[in-house]
Amino acid sequence: MARMGHGAPQRSGTAAGGASRARLDAASAARVATTLQALATPSRLLILARLREGPLPATELAAEVGMEQSACSHQLRLLRNLGLVVGTRQGRSVVYALHDDHVAELLDQAVHHVEHLNLGLSDAVPASAASGTTAGAVRPEPAPAAEAGAGPEKQPATTRE
Protein backbone atom coordinates (compact mmCIF):
# COMPACT_ATOMS: atom_id res chain seq x y z
CA MET A 1 0.00 0.00 0.00
CA ALA A 2 1.40 3.41 -1.00
CA ARG A 3 1.86 6.07 1.64
CA MET A 4 0.81 9.70 1.45
CA GLY A 5 3.24 12.51 2.30
CA HIS A 6 2.14 12.60 5.95
CA GLY A 7 2.71 8.89 6.51
CA ALA A 8 -0.93 7.80 6.30
CA PRO A 9 -1.81 5.10 3.80
CA GLN A 10 -3.51 6.29 0.62
CA ARG A 11 -7.20 5.52 0.29
CA SER A 12 -8.10 2.78 -2.10
CA GLY A 13 -8.81 4.17 -5.52
CA THR A 14 -6.22 6.93 -5.14
CA ALA A 15 -3.38 6.65 -7.59
CA ALA A 16 0.06 7.97 -6.75
CA GLY A 17 0.05 11.67 -7.51
CA GLY A 18 -3.67 11.93 -6.76
CA ALA A 19 -4.86 11.27 -10.33
CA SER A 20 -7.81 9.10 -9.32
CA ARG A 21 -9.66 9.44 -6.03
CA ALA A 22 -12.31 7.36 -4.32
CA ARG A 23 -15.66 9.00 -3.66
CA LEU A 24 -16.19 10.53 -0.27
CA ASP A 25 -18.47 8.70 2.10
CA ALA A 26 -21.00 10.76 4.06
CA ALA A 27 -18.93 10.89 7.26
CA SER A 28 -15.78 12.01 5.44
CA ALA A 29 -17.76 14.58 3.46
CA ALA A 30 -19.08 16.07 6.71
CA ARG A 31 -15.56 16.32 8.16
CA VAL A 32 -14.17 17.92 5.00
CA ALA A 33 -17.11 20.36 4.88
CA THR A 34 -16.43 21.41 8.47
CA THR A 35 -12.78 22.07 7.62
CA LEU A 36 -13.67 24.04 4.51
CA GLN A 37 -16.24 26.08 6.46
CA ALA A 38 -13.41 27.11 8.76
CA LEU A 39 -11.73 28.61 5.70
CA ALA A 40 -14.85 30.58 4.78
CA THR A 41 -14.10 33.41 7.21
CA PRO A 42 -11.71 36.18 6.12
CA SER A 43 -10.28 36.60 9.62
CA ARG A 44 -9.34 32.92 9.78
CA LEU A 45 -7.79 33.09 6.33
CA LEU A 46 -5.72 36.10 7.43
CA ILE A 47 -4.55 34.15 10.47
CA LEU A 48 -3.61 31.11 8.37
CA ALA A 49 -1.92 33.27 5.73
CA ARG A 50 0.19 34.99 8.39
CA LEU A 51 1.10 31.67 10.00
CA ARG A 52 2.07 30.46 6.52
CA GLU A 53 5.03 32.82 6.91
CA GLY A 54 6.06 31.20 10.20
CA PRO A 55 5.07 30.66 13.85
CA LEU A 56 4.04 33.63 15.96
CA PRO A 57 2.87 34.27 19.54
CA ALA A 58 -0.89 34.83 19.79
CA THR A 59 -0.55 38.46 20.91
CA GLU A 60 1.71 39.38 17.99
CA LEU A 61 -0.48 37.43 15.59
CA ALA A 62 -3.57 39.39 16.67
CA ALA A 63 -1.76 42.68 16.10
CA GLU A 64 -0.41 41.62 12.69
CA VAL A 65 -3.82 40.58 11.36
CA GLY A 66 -5.58 43.60 12.87
CA MET A 67 -7.79 41.76 15.35
CA GLU A 68 -8.60 42.19 19.01
CA GLN A 69 -6.71 39.66 21.14
CA SER A 70 -9.92 37.96 22.35
CA ALA A 71 -11.33 37.62 18.81
CA CYS A 72 -8.05 36.23 17.50
CA SER A 73 -7.85 33.75 20.39
CA HIS A 74 -11.40 32.57 19.64
CA GLN A 75 -10.50 31.96 15.97
CA LEU A 76 -7.25 30.22 16.93
CA ARG A 77 -9.13 27.90 19.29
CA LEU A 78 -11.50 26.92 16.47
CA LEU A 79 -8.62 26.43 14.01
CA ARG A 80 -6.75 24.34 16.60
CA ASN A 81 -9.82 22.15 17.26
CA LEU A 82 -10.08 21.48 13.52
CA GLY A 83 -6.41 20.48 13.32
CA LEU A 84 -5.39 23.44 11.14
CA VAL A 85 -3.03 25.09 13.66
CA VAL A 86 -1.02 23.98 16.69
CA GLY A 87 -0.12 26.00 19.74
CA THR A 88 2.99 25.54 21.87
CA ARG A 89 3.32 27.23 25.24
CA GLN A 90 6.54 29.19 25.57
CA GLY A 91 6.72 30.89 28.92
CA ARG A 92 3.65 33.06 29.39
CA SER A 93 2.60 33.03 25.74
CA VAL A 94 1.38 30.48 23.21
CA VAL A 95 3.15 30.36 19.86
CA TYR A 96 0.95 29.24 16.97
CA ALA A 97 1.95 27.56 13.72
CA LEU A 98 0.21 25.76 10.89
CA HIS A 99 -0.47 22.13 11.77
CA ASP A 100 1.50 20.87 8.76
CA ASP A 101 2.32 21.48 5.11
CA HIS A 102 -1.14 20.28 4.05
CA VAL A 103 -2.71 23.36 5.59
CA ALA A 104 -0.31 25.61 3.68
CA GLU A 105 -1.07 23.71 0.47
CA LEU A 106 -4.81 24.00 1.06
CA LEU A 107 -4.48 27.76 1.55
CA ASP A 108 -2.20 28.09 -1.49
CA GLN A 109 -4.62 26.12 -3.67
CA ALA A 110 -7.60 28.23 -2.56
CA VAL A 111 -5.72 31.45 -3.34
CA HIS A 112 -4.51 30.03 -6.66
CA HIS A 113 -8.07 29.03 -7.59
CA VAL A 114 -9.44 32.50 -6.87
CA GLU A 115 -6.62 34.09 -8.88
CA HIS A 116 -7.48 31.80 -11.80
CA LEU A 117 -11.15 32.75 -11.58
CA ASN A 118 -10.29 36.45 -11.43
CA LEU A 119 -8.24 36.07 -14.60
CA GLY A 120 -10.91 33.96 -16.30
CA LEU A 121 -8.56 30.97 -16.50
CA SER A 122 -9.24 27.29 -15.98
CA ASP A 123 -7.02 24.22 -15.84
CA ALA A 124 -9.92 22.04 -16.99
CA VAL A 125 -10.35 21.15 -20.63
CA PRO A 126 -14.01 21.64 -21.63
CA ALA A 127 -15.67 18.57 -23.13
CA SER A 128 -16.20 20.53 -26.33
CA ALA A 129 -12.43 21.04 -26.65
CA ALA A 130 -11.91 17.29 -26.67
CA SER A 131 -14.37 16.98 -29.57
CA GLY A 132 -12.86 19.92 -31.42
CA THR A 133 -15.87 22.23 -31.09
CA THR A 134 -16.23 25.43 -29.10
CA ALA A 135 -20.02 25.73 -29.07
CA GLY A 136 -21.43 25.75 -25.57
CA ALA A 137 -18.09 26.29 -23.82
CA VAL A 138 -18.63 28.45 -20.76
CA ARG A 139 -15.92 30.29 -18.87
CA PRO A 140 -16.54 31.61 -15.36
CA GLU A 141 -16.83 35.35 -15.12
CA PRO A 142 -14.00 37.06 -13.20
CA ALA A 143 -15.15 38.11 -9.74
CA PRO A 144 -15.46 41.84 -9.14
CA ALA A 145 -12.59 43.26 -7.08
CA ALA A 146 -14.76 43.78 -3.99
CA GLU A 147 -15.88 40.12 -4.02
CA ALA A 148 -12.38 38.89 -4.68
CA GLY A 149 -11.14 40.29 -1.38
CA ALA A 150 -9.34 43.25 -2.87
CA GLY A 151 -10.95 45.45 -0.26
CA PRO A 152 -13.79 47.90 -0.35
CA GLU A 153 -14.03 50.04 -3.41
CA LYS A 154 -14.05 53.79 -2.98
CA GLN A 155 -17.39 55.28 -3.94
CA PRO A 156 -17.45 58.80 -5.33
CA ALA A 157 -18.77 61.33 -2.89
CA THR A 158 -22.27 62.48 -3.68
CA THR A 159 -23.55 65.97 -3.10
CA ARG A 160 -27.09 67.18 -2.64
CA GLU A 161 -28.29 70.16 -4.48
Secondary structure, 3 states (H helix, E strand, C coil): CCECCCCCECCCCCCCCCCCCCCCCHHHHHHHHHHHHHCCCHHHHHHHHHHHCCCEEHHHHHHHCCCCHHHHHHHHHHHHHCCCEEEEEECCEEEEEECCHHHHHHHHHHHHHHHHHHHCCCCCCCHHHHHCCCCCCCCCCCCCCCCCCCCCCCCCCCCCC
